[in-house]
Amino acid sequence: MLVAFPIALTMSVFGTDLLYWWTGDAFWARAAGWAAFGGFLMGVIAGITGTVELLVVRGIRNRSASWTHFILAVMLLSIMGANWAHRIGDYVAAVLPFGLILSAIAAGLTAVTGWHGGKLVFDYQIGTKMPDEKP
């Protein structure tokens, strides 16, 4: 769940920014601000956990795909932090154009980072345990 919430909230920021742009309703700008805060906060928690795993578990640390995923995730956290900080104060004025641009970049980077994370899980079985075979 540490991964699902930041992904969902990051994509929600982009969606609510688009809804604000389309409707002009300040509710969507406020929702985007809260989603940016939640996505950043949960992303930091997931990032701490992932960093500990990366540095402690040799099987993870030895794969170049792990380091690619790590670098992309740090970039994503930086963008989400900037997106949230940009919205503090006047959340309505923050959406257009820079909030929407940051949200779009974060959504795209989330897709790329998630693809690399999925590659670690499904191709390399990082973080999975295979059941013991019985004779």
N, C-alpha and C positions, 0 to 999 in steps of 0.2 A: 504494500500500500504506500510505501514511501516514494515509489516511483509514479504510481497512478495519479495521486493528487496533484503534484506539480505539473504533470503533463495536462491533465484536465483543466486546471486553473490557467495555465499559460494559453491554451487554446480558447478558453472562455474570455480572456482579455481581448483577444483578437475578434472574437464573435461579438462581444458587447461593444467594442469600438465601432465595428461595422454597423451594428444596430443603432448606436448613437448617431453616426453619420447619416444613416438612412432616415431616422425618425426625428432627430433633434431633441429627444426626450432626455432630460438630465439624469433620469434614473439609470440609464444605460452607462453614462459616464461615471456615475458613482459606483455602479456594479463593477465596472472595469477597474476602477481604483482599488476596490476591495479584493478583486480577483488577482490583480498584480501583486498586492501585498501578500496574499495567501500563497500564491505560486512561488514568490521569492522566498518566503519563510519556509515553506515545505521543501523547496528545492535546496535550501541551505542544509536542512536536516538530512535530506537524502544524500546530498553531496558529502557531508561529514561521514556518513555511514559508508558510502562508496569509496571515499579516500582511504579510510581505515582498511577496508577490504583490499584495495589495490596495494597498499603498502605492506600488509601483513601476510596475505596469501600469495605464495610464490607462483602457483599456477595461473593466477590472474596477472600478477606483475610481469611475468615472462612473455605475455602475448602483446604484440604491437597494437592489436585492435583495442586492447584495454586502455592503452595510453591515448589512442585517438579518441575513444569515447570520453575519457577523462578531460582532455583538452577542450573538446566540443562542449561538454557539460559545464566547464568553468566559464567558457565564453557565453553560454546561454544564461548562466547565473548572473554574469555581469550585465548582460542586456536586460534581464528581468529586474535586477536591482536599479538600473538606470531608469527603466520604465516606471517602476513604482516611485522612485524619488522624483521623477518628472511630474507625477500626478499629485504630489503632496501640496496642499494649499488650495489651488483652484482646479478641481478635477474636471470641470466642464471645458475650460480653456485648454487643458492639457491634451485633449484627445486629438484635435486637428491642428496641424498635420503630424506633429512629431510623435504623439502617443500612438497613432495608427501605424506610422512607419515602424516604430519600435516593436509594436505588437506583431506586425507582419513578419519582421525579421525573426522575432522570437518564435513564432509559429513555424516558420520554415526551418529554423535551426533545431527546434524540437523534433521535427520529422527526421532530420538527418541524424541527430544524436540518438533518437529512439531506434533508428535502423541499425546503428552501430551497436547499441545495447542489445537489441534482438539478435544480432549476429553472434554476440558473445554467448547468449543463452542457448540459442538453437543450434548454431554451428559448432561451438566449442564446449557446450554443456557447462558453462560457468554458472555457478549458483544452483545447480540441479543435482539431485542424487538419484542414481539409477537403482532400481530395486535389485536386491541380491538374487542371483539365479539359483534355482534349486536343481539338484542333480536329477 
